[in-house]
Amino acid sequence: MAPRVSVVMPVYNGERFIAEAVRSVLASEFRDYELLILDDGSTDGSVAVVRRVAGDDARVRIIVLPHGGIAATRNAGLEHSRADYIANLDSDDAMFPHRLALQVAYLDAHPECVAVGSRSVVVDADSKAVGMVGRYITHENIDRSLLEGNGGAIGNDSAMVRKKAAIAVGGYAPQLQTSGEDHDMWLRLAEAGRLVCLPDVLNRYRIHQSNTSLGEGSKERRLPVTLDNLARAFARRGITGREPVKVSPTPMSAGEKARDNALTLYYQGDRRGAAMRIVTAAVAHPRTPAIANAVLTIIGAAPPTW
């Protein structure tokens, strides 16, 4: 029988961190999944590391591809996956054990939703927490931010997508082989259904020197791709009288900053400091889902379900 979830992990020369990524999937509390390793023609020991970590676990499938870039690799994931739900995970990131269960439950309960993301804790190369990402929760805020050029309005690394929806909108744009393929996909999926993010922190997003979205000149290289993605989205949606430009996000409120500071301290192991910061956040925005969830996380309560 086909699994409920296909965890799709593209990798290109990722031997440094992929063992941790694979172990995080194998530790999932939700067990009805397959893990697809899409090797994009790596020249290092990435595949050997996966084989060593996975052992004889039949749920792990390694698909070796000629080097073709990220969009082609993600499309191979769509082609080879057997499940109705696809959970993205990059080879330098990691998921928390309850991620799959929460996202499956949400998609099962919300047929109008085509993709569900989450918040992520940002870690450095040494796995130390340095911040948080995932500001927007609702479809309206996510789509608005996508149309302002923020491709990370829903984190690709933390998202679970309905396979049929991804295929119906054409998959990943084959011309976007180095960046922007996720922004383009989210814009098209937002036209087919609703995008949401859970307020839970379900992923660890790693920043390091090899990140394609970081480094000197990366913003300048990505900007033309972003503007082209927006121009095509505006044309599809019939948006006129508006130039495709990248808009700076609205500054975070004091409550949002206190919430993220609290969670960063929590994942650094400073529970006392986290508790003090989250009180400030809760007082400022007592009814905000992400803050309520942060309170539950920090006091050690079980994560909410949907």
C-alpha positions in Angstrom: 0.0 0.0 0.0 1.1 3.6 -0.7 2.2 5.5 2.4 0.3 8.6 3.6 3.3 10.9 3.3 6.3 11.1 1.0 9.1 13.0 2.7 11.1 14.4 -0.2 14.7 15.4 0.4 16.8 16.8 -2.5 20.5 16.7 -1.9 23.6 18.0 -3.8 26.9 17.5 -2.1 25.3 17.6 1.4 27.2 14.9 3.2 28.0 17.3 6.1 24.5 17.6 7.4 22.3 14.9 5.7 22.8 12.3 8.5 21.0 14.6 10.9 18.3 15.3 8.4 17.6 11.6 7.8 17.7 10.7 11.5 15.1 13.4 12.2 12.7 11.8 9.7 13.4 8.3 11.1 12.5 9.6 14.5 9.1 10.8 13.4 6.2 9.9 15.6 4.1 9.5 12.5 5.2 6.3 10.9 3.3 5.9 7.7 5.7 7.6 5.3 8.4 7.0 2.8 11.6 9.0 2.6 12.8 9.8 -0.9 16.4 11.0 -1.2 16.8 12.8 -4.5 20.5 12.9 -5.2 21.2 15.6 -7.8 24.4 14.2 -9.1 26.4 14.7 -5.9 30.2 14.2 -6.2 30.7 13.7 -2.4 29.6 11.0 0.0 26.0 12.1 0.5 24.5 8.8 -0.8 26.9 6.7 1.2 26.0 8.6 4.4 22.3 8.0 3.8 22.8 4.3 3.2 24.8 4.1 6.5 22.2 6.0 8.5 19.1 4.3 7.0 20.5 0.8 7.2 17.9 -1.7 6.0 14.9 0.6 6.6 12.7 -0.1 3.6 10.9 3.2 3.8 14.1 5.0 2.6 14.5 5.2 -1.2 17.5 6.7 -2.8 17.0 8.0 -6.4 20.3 9.1 -8.1 19.8 11.7 -10.8 22.1 13.4 -13.3 22.9 16.9 -12.0 20.0 19.1 -13.2 19.4 21.7 -10.5 16.9 22.2 -7.8 13.7 22.5 -9.9 14.4 19.3 -11.8 15.2 17.5 -8.6 12.0 18.6 -6.9 10.0 17.6 -10.0 11.6 14.2 -9.8 10.3 14.0 -6.2 6.8 14.7 -7.5 7.2 12.0 -10.1 8.6 9.3 -7.8 6.6 9.9 -4.7 3.8 7.5 -3.9 1.9 9.4 -1.3 -0.9 11.9 -1.5 0.9 14.3 0.8 4.5 15.5 0.1 6.6 16.8 3.0 9.5 18.9 2.0 12.8 18.7 3.9 16.1 20.0 2.8 19.2 17.9 3.4 20.8 20.5 5.8 17.6 20.9 7.9 15.8 18.7 10.3 12.2 18.1 11.5 10.8 17.7 14.9 9.1 14.3 15.7 5.5 15.6 15.8 5.7 17.6 12.5 4.2 15.0 10.1 1.4 14.1 12.4 0.3 17.7 12.9 0.4 18.6 9.2 -1.4 15.4 8.1 -4.1 16.1 10.6 -4.5 19.6 9.3 -4.7 18.7 5.7 -7.1 15.8 6.5 -9.4 18.3 8.2 -9.1 21.2 5.7 -9.7 20.0 2.1 -9.5 23.5 0.8 -5.9 23.8 1.9 -3.3 22.8 -0.7 -0.2 23.3 1.5 0.5 23.7 5.2 3.8 25.1 6.6 5.0 25.8 10.1 7.4 28.0 12.0 11.1 27.0 12.2 13.9 27.6 14.5 17.0 28.9 12.7 20.2 27.2 13.7 23.8 27.7 12.6 26.3 25.1 11.3 26.9 23.9 14.9 23.1 23.5 15.5 22.9 26.5 17.9 19.6 28.4 17.8 20.1 31.9 16.4 16.5 33.0 15.5 13.1 32.1 14.3 11.3 32.2 10.9 7.7 31.9 9.9 5.8 35.1 10.6 2.6 34.6 8.7 -0.2 32.1 9.5 -3.2 32.8 7.4 -3.7 32.4 3.7 -4.4 36.1 3.2 -1.2 37.3 4.9 0.9 34.6 3.2 -0.4 35.4 -0.3 0.0 39.2 0.3 3.6 38.7 1.3 4.2 36.4 -1.7 2.9 39.1 -4.0 5.3 41.5 -2.3 8.2 39.4 -3.3 8.7 37.4 -0.1 9.3 33.9 -1.3 9.8 32.7 2.3 6.3 33.7 3.4 5.7 30.0 3.7 8.9 28.1 4.3 9.6 25.5 1.6 11.6 23.4 4.1 8.7 23.1 6.5 5.8 22.6 4.1 3.5 19.7 3.3 1.8 19.9 0.0 -1.0 17.9 -1.7 0.7 16.1 -4.6 -2.3 16.4 -6.9 -2.4 20.2 -6.4 1.3 20.5 -7.1 1.0 18.5 -10.3 -2.2 20.4 -11.4 -0.4 23.7 -11.3 2.5 22.4 -13.4 5.1 21.4 -10.8 8.2 23.4 -10.4 9.2 25.8 -13.2 12.1 24.0 -15.0 13.9 27.2 -15.8 14.4 28.0 -12.1 17.4 25.8 -11.5 19.2 27.7 -8.8 16.6 29.8 -6.8 13.0 31.1 -6.9 11.4 27.8 -7.7 9.6 27.7 -4.3 8.3 31.3 -4.6 6.9 30.6 -8.1 5.3 27.4 -6.9 3.6 29.1 -3.9 2.2 31.8 -6.0 0.6 29.3 -8.4 -0.6 27.1 -5.5 -2.2 30.1 -3.9 -4.3 30.5 -7.0 -5.5 26.9 -6.7 -6.3 26.7 -3.0 -5.3 28.0 0.4 -1.9 28.2 2.0 -1.6 28.2 5.8 1.2 27.9 8.4 0.7 26.2 11.7 1.9 28.3 14.7 4.0 25.3 15.9 7.8 25.2 15.5 8.2 22.0 13.6 11.5 22.4 11.8 15.1 23.4 12.2 16.3 25.6 9.3 20.0 25.7 9.1 22.1 28.6 7.8 25.7 28.0 6.8 28.2 29.2 4.2 26.8 26.8 1.5 23.2 28.0 1.6 22.2 29.0 -1.9 20.0 31.9 -0.5 22.9 33.4 1.5 26.3 34.7 0.7 27.7 37.8 -1.0 25.6 39.0 -3.9 22.8 36.4 -3.4 20.1 39.1 -3.0 21.2 40.8 -6.2 21.2 37.5 -8.1 17.8 36.5 -6.7 16.0 39.8 -7.4 15.5 39.5 -11.2 14.1 36.0 -10.6 11.7 37.3 -7.9 10.5 40.1 -10.2 9.9 37.7 -13.1 7.9 35.4 -10.8 5.8 38.4 -9.7 5.3 39.6 -13.3 4.0 36.1 -14.4 1.7 35.9 -11.3 0.3 39.4 -12.0 -0.4 38.4 -15.6 -2.2 35.1 -14.5 -4.3 36.9 -11.9 -5.1 39.9 -14.0 -3.4 42.4 -11.7 -2.9 45.7 -13.5 -1.7 49.1 -12.5 0.9 47.6 -10.2 4.6 47.1 -11.0 6.3 43.9 -9.8 8.6 45.1 -7.0 10.0 43.6 -3.9 8.4 45.3 -0.9 10.2 45.5 2.5 8.2 43.7 5.2 6.4 45.6 7.9 8.6 45.8 11.0 7.8 43.2 13.7 5.8 44.4 16.7 7.3 44.4 20.2 5.2 41.3 20.9 6.5 39.4 17.9 10.1 40.3 18.8 9.6 39.2 22.4 8.0 35.9 21.2 10.8 35.1 18.9 13.5 36.1 21.5 11.7 33.8 24.0 11.7 30.8 21.6 15.3 31.4 20.5 16.4 31.3 24.2 14.2 28.2 24.7 16.0 26.3 21.9 19.3 27.5 23.3 18.4 25.8 26.5 17.8 29.0 28.6 14.3 28.1 29.9 14.4 30.9 32.6 15.2 33.6 30.1 12.6 32.2 27.7 9.9 32.3 30.3 10.6 35.9 31.2 10.5 37.0 27.5 7.3 35.1 26.7 5.4 36.9 29.5 6.1 40.1 27.7 4.9 38.7 24.5 1.7 37.3 26.0 0.8 40.5 27.7 1.3 42.4 24.4 -0.7 40.0 22.2 -2.6 37.5 24.4 -4.8 36.1 21.6 -2.2 35.6 18.9 -1.9 31.9 17.9 1.9 31.9 17.5 2.3 33.5 20.9 -0.1 31.1 22.6 1.7 28.2 21.0 5.1 29.6 22.1 3.7 29.7 25.7 2.7 26.0 25.5 6.1 25.1 24.1 8.1 26.9 26.8 6.1 25.6 29.7 6.4 22.1 28.3 2.7 21.5 27.5 1.8 19.1 24.7 1.5 20.7 21.3 -2.1 21.4 20.1 -3.8 19.3 17.5 -6.3 20.2 14.8 
